[in-house]
Amino acid sequence: MKHVFAIPLENGILCQHFGHCQQFAFVEVENGSIIKESLVTPPPHEPGLLPAWLAEKGVTDIIASGIGQKAINLFRQQHIRVYMGAQQKSPTELVSDWMEQSLVTGVNTCDH
């Protein structure tokens, strides 16, 4: 099964606030291997915009640190899985952790 991860970045590592990232890393995984990585600049932040935009890009999974509950609900409506509370690491490290079933998630650092 193919997975397309979107990981919000700030200075090349996981951004603490999903909606205010500088870029998204798109990391494609197929048959247990990373097959493609790319960086994409998101459109200007507007509440509710990113879930639809990322769904149009074929994203199946989000790895985030802090993310609002409204965004989580919108991603669920798009059938996109959200892993929140992840550690600040590079996109490759985060997806590798996911593939090894060792991705550390925890408390959502977003409080709104």
N, C-alpha and C positions, 0 to 999 in steps of 0.2 A: 504494500500500500504506500502511496506517495503522500508525503506531508510537506506543506509549505508553511514554514514558520515566519512570523513577522516579529521582530525584536526591536523595540524603540531604543535608539542610541543617543548618547550625548558624549562627545569626545571619544567615540569608538567603543564605549562599554554601555551596558544596560542603563538606561535613563531611569531615574527614580520616579518620575511622573510621566506616565504614558502619553498624555495629550500634549505635552510640551517638548517632545523630542526634536532633535535636529534632523535626524534621518531614521529610516527603518532599514534594518538588515533583513533581507529575504533569504532564507536558507532552505533549500529544497533537499529532502531526504527521500531516498528510495532504496528498498531492499537493505536497510540498515547502514547506508552510506550517504554522506553528504555529496550531492551531485552538482550543486550550483549554489553560488552565493552572489548577492548583488546588494547595492546600496541604493535606496530610493528616498528622495526628498518628499515629505508629505505635503499635502495642500495646507494652507493656513488653518490654524486650529479653530474649529467651531464645534460646539457640543453636538454629539451624535453623527458627525460627518465621517470620522475614521472607520467605524465598523462597516459601513456600506462601501467605502473606498477600498478597504482591505479585502472585503469579500469579492469585489470586482476583480481584484488582482489574483484571486485564486488561493488566498490564505486559508489554511485549515487549522492553524494553531497559533496562539499568541503566548510569548513568554514575557512577563512584565514584573516590575517591582511594585509600583503603586498604580492603581487603575480604578476609576470611579465605578460605582455600582451600576449606574445607567449604562456605561459602556459595556460592562460585563453582560448585562441583560441583552443589549443589542447584539453582541457577539453570539450569544446563545441562540438568539432568533435566527442568526445567519448560519448556525451549526458550526461555529468556530469555537474550539476549546481554548480556555484561558487558564494559564498557569501563572499565579500571582505570588508576590512575595519572594521572587527569585533574587539571588545574590548578584551584585554588580560584577559581571564578568563579560568577556568578549562573546559575540554571538556564536562563534565556533565552539567555545567552551560550554556554553549553555546548551546548545543542541547536542553536543557530544555527551554531556551529562544526561540529557533526556534519553538518548539512545541507549546509554548504559544503565538506565533506570535509577540514576543517582542524582537527578535534578532536585536540588533543595528548594522547596517553596515554604512559605510561611504566612505571616500576617501581611495583609494588604496594607501598604504604607500610605495609601490615599485615604483621607478621612472625609471626602465629600463626593 
